[in-house]
């Protein structure tokens, strides 16, 4: 099945050359196997007359609307089923099986570790897989291992990278708490269509928000690039938040919200990316779901006006134009300034001097690539707006009116020129003299004036030569 894509922010278009039966089979395959429990607008079937021209055109419009819904949904558009549906040649391998082979080979030389089971599809990344691990001499303790391909923003050398283990939490992440989900369930099932949408209590919002901001401030002071904040990357340990996937930026992986902040040129540093992502997270904690669109024009009623104040400073159109507030500024806002942190444990994060320079260079390269991508998106959006403007019905009418006026003007000028030439030729033939004397800079006189002037010229001519003696 072939599709055409209008990069970088256009929608996926159905190819007119693809047989309708192939389009139907592919779309039904995607629709029937999705586990998101979303109601998708698949066009109705027709047993008789399904090859008629009108039905094919109607069916193709319905499939286009179906694709538009899928590709505009942030979670669905990133899932493996959709990627395979749109580009089967590039996503034809079994990523879980490949990751399991690599992990198994790696731990053959590590006798103290054992792979318990793969955690299938619990994350949103196609090429990042998770495994439940255990230490053989501590069989009750469970750890989680992630295996991921390197991403386009990987600028560190391999020797600076190490593998990561995280304690596996039976309670799950902050996103699991918001959606009342089971941690081991697939990502689509947990988060696409929650049965009950309900935000957190105000005190939870204040406490979790303050803790997350403190961690971001700490990382920024250490010069450590993060850029991967979202509610599924926040693990809950009692009433304490811990950020996960710190290694993502080192591996060069793209952010969960990249398709959002890449649209706005003022969000061009990893610090501002973290603040923007925090806005998404705060909205989700408050309302129990992500925002429908970015920027946000208006906010539903919230547990506190102070929550809305923070959201307005990050997610509104004005905020996108002026730039993100700093983490320090957010900590000073009334929503978080009066929160007392009871955890006395001081964070420890030692970075060798050589690695500091490598991190600084990596951060600069990541931000440079983002700026270049934002520039291309900006140029594409300007071109799209121009094409849309010139292709609108209003502009077409204006062009038709201008074309008619221009045509009438040309016809009028052509008629005047023809009349002047005709008059001059008659005068020349009647008098035997040349055309009347005029200034080189004067305009061509109207036809009537030309005739009168010609008569006076002839009269004076005869008066001069035939004066009686």
Secondary structure, 3 states (H helix, E strand, C coil): CCEEECCCCCCEEECCCCCHHHHHHHHHHHHHHCCCCCCCCCCCCCCCCCCCHHHHHHHHHHHHHHHHHHHHCCCHHHCHHHHHHHCCCCCCCCHHHHHHHHHHHHHHHCCCEEEEEEECCCCCCCCEEEEEEEECCEEEEEEEEEEECCCCCCCCCHHHCCCCEEECCCCCEHHHHHHCCCCCCCHHHHHCCCCCCCCCCHHHHHHHHHHHHHHHHHHHHCCCCCCCCCHHHEEEECCEEEECCCCHHHHCCCCCCHHHHCCCCCCCCHHHHHHHHHHHHHHHHHHCCCCCCCCCCCCCCCCCHHHHHHHHHHHCHHHHHHCCCCHHHHHHCHHHHCCCCCCCCCCCCCCCHHHHHHHHHHHHHHHHHHHHHHHHHHHHHHHHHHHHHHCCHHHHHHHHHHHHHHHHHHHHHHHHHHHHHHHHHHHHHHHCCCCCCCCCCCCCCCHHHHHHHHHHHHHHHHHHHCCCC
